[in-house]
C-alpha cells in the first residue's frame, strides 16, 4: 500500500519553528523519507498540487529555507520525496470535504482543504492506503476518522509518528520482507539472517535496549519481543506447537522456523542471553547468534541445545 502524508508531517508553522526549533521536526521527516527510500515497500502519494504547495506562497518551514542550514538539508529532503512518489490524479467533486475530527494544523486552510479532497478521492476510489500522521495528530486512531461522513476503516491505516519513525510500518515491513525472500528463493540454512542490515539500521542493539532493566519478568518480555521482531523481519514464522513441546517449568522456548526439507531452519530465542540458538532440520544445534546476526558461540555437541521436532 502507498502512503499519503498528513501535511503536519511536511510543514511546521513559522511560530512553532521559532519557539520549538527545527531539529526534531526535520529528523522525523528525514527518518521517514530515508526509510521509505531504503526499503521500497511503499510510495508517497503525490501530484502537481502537492508539489506546488511546497514552493508556492506562503512558503512554510522548512521549505522556506530561511536559514542557511536548510540550503543543504531541503534539497536532500526534496530528493527523497521526489524519488519515492507515485502519481495520483485526484477526482474533484462539488462536495464540501470534511474530516472528523479535524486534524490539528498550523498551515494555510487551502492546503488542508486540498488534503481532505485528496483523502476523499482515495476513499471513493476504494484504494487502500496509509495515512501517515504528523507529530501533532498522533492521538488519532483509524476508527475515529470519518471522511465526508463515510467511515474509512476498510481502506485506511493510520500510521502514527513516533521516536523511531521506522517502526510505524513494522507489520507491513515484515510482510514485504517475506514476499521478497519468497521471490528470491531464500535458503535459510545457508543464510540465516538475509535482512539483518535492515534490522540493524532501525533497531538499537539488544544490550542498549536492556540497559537499566533489572526486573527478570520485564527483561524476559523485552528479549522475546526483540527476538520475535528480528526473526520475522528475516522471514521466519512462529511455531507455537513446537515452542510448547520444547518448553518446561524451568525453560521457556520461543521457536521460529523457515525453509523446507533439508533447508528447514529453526531459531530458538535464548531468553537468558538474549540471542538465538539455531538448529537444523533435524533439530540439531548449529550454534548461537546474537540479535545483530553475529555468531557468538559454536554448536553444542552434547545435545543440550537441540530441539525435539
Secondary structure in CASP SS format (residue, H / E / C, confidence):
PFRMAT SS
TARGET T0000
AUTHOR 0000-0000-0000
METHOD secondary structure of the structure
MODEL  1
X C 1.00
X E 1.00
X E 1.00
X E 1.00
X E 1.00
X C 1.00
X H 1.00
X H 1.00
X H 1.00
X H 1.00
X C 1.00
X E 1.00
X C 1.00
X H 1.00
X H 1.00
X H 1.00
X H 1.00
X H 1.00
X H 1.00
X H 1.00
X C 1.00
X C 1.00
X H 1.00
X H 1.00
X H 1.00
X H 1.00
X H 1.00
X H 1.00
X H 1.00
X H 1.00
X H 1.00
X H 1.00
X H 1.00
X H 1.00
X H 1.00
X H 1.00
X H 1.00
X H 1.00
X H 1.00
X C 1.00
X C 1.00
X C 1.00
X C 1.00
X E 1.00
X E 1.00
X E 1.00
X C 1.00
X H 1.00
X H 1.00
X H 1.00
X H 1.00
X H 1.00
X H 1.00
X H 1.00
X H 1.00
X C 1.00
X C 1.00
X C 1.00
X C 1.00
X C 1.00
X E 1.00
X C 1.00
X C 1.00
X C 1.00
X C 1.00
X C 1.00
X C 1.00
X C 1.00
X C 1.00
X H 1.00
X H 1.00
X H 1.00
X H 1.00
X H 1.00
X H 1.00
X H 1.00
X H 1.00
X H 1.00
X H 1.00
X H 1.00
X H 1.00
X H 1.00
X C 1.00
X C 1.00
X E 1.00
X E 1.00
X E 1.00
X C 1.00
X C 1.00
X C 1.00
X C 1.00
X C 1.00
X C 1.00
X C 1.00
X C 1.00
X C 1.00
X C 1.00
X C 1.00
X E 1.00
X E 1.00
X C 1.00
X C 1.00
X C 1.00
X C 1.00
X C 1.00
X C 1.00
X C 1.00
X C 1.00
X H 1.00
X H 1.00
X H 1.00
X H 1.00
X H 1.00
X H 1.00
X H 1.00
X H 1.00
X H 1.00
X H 1.00
X H 1.00
X H 1.00
X H 1.00
X H 1.00
X H 1.00
X H 1.00
X C 1.00
X C 1.00
X C 1.00
X C 1.00
X E 1.00
X E 1.00
X E 1.00
X E 1.00
X E 1.00
X C 1.00
X H 1.00
X H 1.00
X H 1.00
X C 1.00
X C 1.00
X C 1.00
X C 1.00
X H 1.00
X H 1.00
X H 1.00
X C 1.00
X E 1.00
X E 1.00
X C 1.00
X C 1.00
X E 1.00
X E 1.00
X C 1.00
X C 1.00
X C 1.00
X C 1.00
X E 1.00
X E 1.00
X E 1.00
X E 1.00
X E 1.00
X C 1.00
X C 1.00
X C 1.00
X C 1.00
X H 1.00
X H 1.00
X H 1.00
X H 1.00
X H 1.00
X H 1.00
X H 1.00
X H 1.00
X H 1.00
X H 1.00
X H 1.00
X H 1.00
X H 1.00
X H 1.00
X H 1.00
X H 1.00
X H 1.00
X H 1.00
X H 1.00
X C 1.00
X C 1.00
X C 1.00
X C 1.00
X C 1.00
X C 1.00
X C 1.00
X C 1.00
X C 1.00
X C 1.00
X C 1.00
X C 1.00
X H 1.00
X H 1.00
X H 1.00
X H 1.00
X H 1.00
X H 1.00
X H 1.00
X C 1.00
X C 1.00
X C 1.00
X H 1.00
X H 1.00
X H 1.00
X H 1.00
X C 1.00
X C 1.00
X C 1.00
X C 1.00
X C 1.00
X C 1.00
X H 1.00
X H 1.00
X H 1.00
X H 1.00
X H 1.00
X H 1.00
X H 1.00
X H 1.00
X H 1.00
X H 1.00
X H 1.00
X H 1.00
X H 1.00
X H 1.00
X H 1.00
X H 1.00
X H 1.00
X H 1.00
X C 1.00
X C 1.00
X C 1.00
X E 1.00
X E 1.00
X C 1.00
X H 1.00
X H 1.00
X H 1.00
X H 1.00
X H 1.00
X H 1.00
X C 1.00
X C 1.00
X E 1.00
X C 1.00
X C 1.00
X E 1.00
X C 1.00
X C 1.00
X E 1.00
X E 1.00
X E 1.00
X E 1.00
X E 1.00
X C 1.00
X C 1.00
X H 1.00
X H 1.00
X H 1.00
X C 1.00
X E 1.00
X E 1.00
X E 1.00
X E 1.00
X E 1.00
X E 1.00
X C 1.00
X C 1.00
X C 1.00
X C 1.00
X E 1.00
X E 1.00
X E 1.00
X E 1.00
X E 1.00
X C 1.00
X C 1.00
X C 1.00
X C 1.00
X C 1.00
X E 1.00
X E 1.00
X E 1.00
X E 1.00
X E 1.00
X E 1.00
X C 1.00
X C 1.00
X C 1.00
X C 1.00
X E 1.00
X E 1.00
X E 1.00
X C 1.00
X C 1.00
X C 1.00
X C 1.00
X C 1.00
X C 1.00
X C 1.00
X C 1.00
X C 1.00
X C 1.00
X C 1.00
X C 1.00
END
